[in-house]
C-alpha cells in the first residue's frame, strides 16, 4: 500500500512551493504529488461571473466523494484518472490526468486535514503555517502573476472568503497535524525538515515494521541535523 502524506495550511502559506522543492531535492520516482485543488467541483453550467463569485475556501467547494475514492484507490495500488483545474477560468479542464500509485503519495491542499475520512487515509499529517501578513502578500503576488487577476478582486476575495474561512475551518485543522512547520520567512528549515521526513516515508514503504520507530525516534534534533547533510 502506498504511504500517504497530507500537507495542509492556509492559502499562500507555501504548501505548493515547499512540497515542490522537497520533491525536486529528492528527485525520486517513488513519490508523487497531487494538488487537492484539482478536486474543486465542475461549474460548466455557470457563467464566468457566477463562477468568480463562488466561495472556493469552503469545504462545499470540493468534490469530496471523488477525492476520497481516488486517494483510497491510490493507497491500494490502483491508478486513477484525476481531474485538472484551471484557476484562470474557475473551472475544471476538459482533460484529465492518469496518476499511477507510487511508494509515497503527497496530497497537498487547503483542506487536507479538514475531512476525517481523508485524514484517516493519511500516514503522516503536516500543517504548514505562515503569518497572516506573509500569506496575504504572497496571495497578491501569486494571483496577479499566475492568474491575471486585478488587485481589487484579490483583496475583495481575500477579506470576503479567504481570511474568514481560514479562521473558521482551515486553522482549526492544525490540531490534527503530526507536524507543524513554520514557513514564514525566506530562509527557514521547512524544506530540509520535510525532505528528511519524505525520505523516511519512502524507506518505510520497503520496511513497514520500521514505521513506528521512525515516527517516534528518528525525528530528534541530532538525526534531523545529520539528514540535512545528505
C-alpha positions as CSV (number, residue, x, y, z in Angstrom):
1,X,0.0,0.0,0.0
2,X,1.2,3.5,-0.8
3,X,2.2,5.7,2.1
4,X,0.0,8.9,2.2
5,X,1.4,12.2,3.3
6,X,-1.2,15.0,3.8
7,X,0.1,18.6,3.7
8,X,-2.3,21.3,4.7
9,X,-2.1,25.0,5.5
10,X,-3.7,28.4,4.7
11,X,-3.8,29.9,1.3
12,X,-0.3,31.0,0.3
13,X,1.3,29.5,3.3
14,X,3.8,27.9,0.9
15,X,2.3,24.4,0.6
16,X,2.9,24.0,-3.1
17,X,6.3,25.7,-3.1
18,X,7.7,23.7,-0.2
19,X,6.4,20.3,-1.3
20,X,7.7,21.0,-4.9
21,X,11.1,21.9,-3.6
22,X,11.2,18.8,-1.5
23,X,10.3,16.6,-4.4
24,X,12.9,18.3,-6.5
25,X,15.6,17.7,-3.9
26,X,14.6,14.0,-3.6
27,X,14.3,13.5,-7.3
28,X,12.7,10.2,-6.8
29,X,10.3,8.2,-9.0
30,X,8.9,6.7,-5.8
31,X,7.0,9.8,-4.7
32,X,4.1,11.6,-6.4
33,X,2.5,15.0,-5.5
34,X,-1.2,15.7,-6.0
35,X,-2.9,19.0,-5.5
36,X,-6.3,18.8,-3.9
37,X,-7.2,22.0,-5.7
38,X,-7.9,19.8,-8.8
39,X,-11.0,18.4,-6.9
40,X,-12.9,21.6,-7.0
41,X,-16.4,20.9,-8.4
42,X,-17.0,21.4,-12.1
43,X,-19.1,24.5,-12.8
44,X,-19.5,24.4,-16.5
45,X,-23.2,25.2,-16.0
46,X,-22.3,28.7,-14.6
47,X,-21.2,31.9,-16.3
48,X,-17.7,33.2,-15.7
49,X,-19.1,35.9,-13.4
50,X,-21.1,33.4,-11.4
51,X,-18.0,31.1,-11.0
52,X,-15.8,34.0,-9.9
53,X,-18.3,34.9,-7.1
54,X,-18.3,31.4,-5.5
55,X,-16.6,30.7,-2.2
56,X,-13.7,28.4,-3.0
57,X,-12.4,28.4,0.6
58,X,-15.4,26.4,2.0
59,X,-15.5,22.6,2.1
60,X,-18.6,22.6,-0.1
61,X,-16.4,23.8,-3.0
62,X,-14.7,20.4,-3.2
63,X,-15.8,17.0,-4.7
64,X,-15.1,15.0,-1.5
65,X,-16.7,11.8,-2.8
66,X,-14.4,11.6,-5.8
67,X,-11.4,12.8,-3.8
68,X,-11.7,10.2,-1.1
69,X,-12.3,7.4,-3.6
70,X,-9.3,8.3,-5.7
71,X,-7.0,8.7,-2.7
72,X,-8.2,5.3,-1.4
73,X,-7.6,3.8,-4.8
74,X,-4.0,5.1,-4.9
75,X,-3.3,3.9,-1.4
76,X,-4.5,0.5,-2.5
77,X,-2.3,0.4,-5.6
78,X,-4.8,1.4,-8.3
79,X,-4.2,4.1,-10.9
80,X,-6.7,7.0,-11.1
81,X,-8.0,9.4,-13.7
82,X,-7.6,12.7,-11.8
83,X,-9.4,15.8,-12.8
84,X,-7.4,19.0,-13.5
85,X,-8.4,22.5,-12.5
86,X,-7.9,25.9,-14.3
87,X,-7.8,28.8,-11.9
88,X,-7.9,31.4,-14.7
89,X,-11.5,30.4,-15.7
90,X,-12.5,29.0,-12.3
91,X,-13.4,25.6,-13.7
92,X,-12.2,22.1,-14.4
93,X,-10.3,21.4,-17.6
94,X,-11.7,19.1,-20.1
95,X,-8.6,16.9,-20.0
96,X,-7.8,14.6,-17.1
97,X,-4.5,13.1,-15.8
98,X,-3.7,9.5,-15.3
99,X,-1.9,9.1,-11.9
100,X,-0.2,5.8,-11.1
101,X,0.5,4.8,-7.5
102,X,4.0,5.2,-6.2
103,X,5.5,4.3,-2.8
104,X,4.6,7.7,-1.4
105,X,1.7,10.0,-2.4
106,X,1.8,13.6,-1.2
107,X,-1.6,15.2,-1.1
108,X,-1.3,19.0,-0.7
109,X,-4.1,21.4,-0.3
110,X,-6.1,23.8,1.8
111,X,-8.5,21.2,3.2
112,X,-6.1,18.3,3.5
113,X,-6.7,17.9,7.3
114,X,-10.3,19.1,7.4
115,X,-12.1,15.9,6.3
116,X,-12.0,13.0,8.8
117,X,-12.2,10.3,6.1
118,X,-9.3,11.8,4.2
119,X,-7.3,12.2,7.5
120,X,-7.9,8.5,8.2
121,X,-6.2,7.6,4.9
122,X,-3.1,9.6,5.8
123,X,0.1,8.1,7.3
124,X,1.7,11.5,8.1
125,X,-0.3,14.7,8.6
126,X,1.6,18.0,8.2
127,X,0.4,21.6,8.6
128,X,2.5,24.4,7.1
129,X,1.8,27.8,8.7
130,X,2.8,31.4,7.9
131,X,1.8,34.7,9.3
132,X,-1.3,36.5,8.2
133,X,0.7,39.3,6.6
134,X,3.0,36.9,4.8
135,X,0.2,34.9,3.3
136,X,-1.7,38.0,2.2
137,X,1.3,39.4,0.4
138,X,2.1,36.1,-1.3
139,X,-1.5,35.8,-2.4
140,X,-1.4,39.1,-4.1
141,X,1.8,38.4,-5.9
142,X,0.6,34.9,-7.0
143,X,-2.8,35.8,-8.2
144,X,-1.5,38.8,-10.1
145,X,1.3,36.9,-11.8
146,X,-0.1,33.5,-12.3
147,X,-3.9,34.0,-12.6
148,X,-4.1,37.5,-14.1
149,X,-6.5,38.9,-11.5
150,X,-6.9,42.6,-10.6
151,X,-5.6,43.9,-7.3
152,X,-9.2,44.9,-6.3
153,X,-10.6,41.4,-7.0
154,X,-7.7,39.7,-5.0
155,X,-8.3,42.0,-2.0
156,X,-12.1,41.6,-2.1
157,X,-11.9,37.8,-2.3
158,X,-9.2,37.6,0.5
159,X,-11.3,39.5,3.0
160,X,-14.6,38.1,1.9
161,X,-13.9,34.4,1.9
162,X,-10.2,33.5,2.3
163,X,-9.4,35.1,5.6
164,X,-12.8,34.2,7.3
165,X,-12.7,30.6,6.1
166,X,-9.1,30.2,7.3
167,X,-10.1,31.3,10.8
168,X,-13.3,29.2,10.8
169,X,-12.2,26.0,9.0
170,X,-8.6,25.7,7.9
171,X,-6.8,27.0,11.0
172,X,-8.6,24.6,13.5
173,X,-7.5,21.6,11.4
174,X,-4.0,22.2,12.7
175,X,-5.0,20.2,15.8
176,X,-4.8,17.0,13.6
177,X,-1.3,17.6,12.4
178,X,1.5,15.2,13.4
179,X,4.0,18.0,12.5
180,X,3.6,21.8,12.3
181,X,6.2,23.5,10.1
182,X,6.7,27.3,10.0
183,X,7.3,28.8,6.6
184,X,7.2,32.5,7.4
185,X,10.5,33.7,6.1
186,X,12.7,33.4,3.1
187,X,15.3,31.4,4.9
188,X,14.0,28.5,7.1
189,X,14.4,24.8,7.6
190,X,10.9,23.8,6.4
191,X,12.3,22.2,3.1
192,X,15.1,20.4,4.9
193,X,12.8,19.0,7.6
194,X,10.2,17.8,5.1
195,X,12.9,16.3,2.8
196,X,14.0,14.2,5.7
197,X,10.5,13.1,6.5
198,X,9.5,12.3,2.9
199,X,12.7,10.3,2.5
200,X,11.9,8.3,5.7
201,X,8.4,7.5,4.4
202,X,9.9,6.1,1.1
203,X,12.1,3.9,3.3
204,X,9.1,2.9,5.4
205,X,7.3,1.5,2.3
206,X,10.0,-1.1,1.9
207,X,10.2,-1.8,5.7
208,X,6.8,-1.3,7.2
209,X,7.9,-2.6,10.6
210,X,10.1,0.4,11.0
211,X,7.3,2.9,10.7
212,X,6.6,3.3,14.4
213,X,10.3,3.6,15.3
214,X,10.9,6.2,12.6
215,X,8.0,8.3,13.7
216,X,8.8,8.1,17.4
217,X,12.6,8.1,17.4
218,X,14.1,9.4,14.2
219,X,12.9,13.0,14.3
220,X,15.3,14.0,17.0
221,X,17.4,17.2,16.5
222,X,20.6,15.1,16.1
223,X,19.1,12.8,13.4
224,X,17.5,15.6,11.5
225,X,20.7,17.6,11.6
226,X,22.6,14.6,10.2
227,X,19.9,14.1,7.5
228,X,20.4,17.7,6.3
229,X,23.9,16.8,5.2
230,X,22.7,14.2,2.8
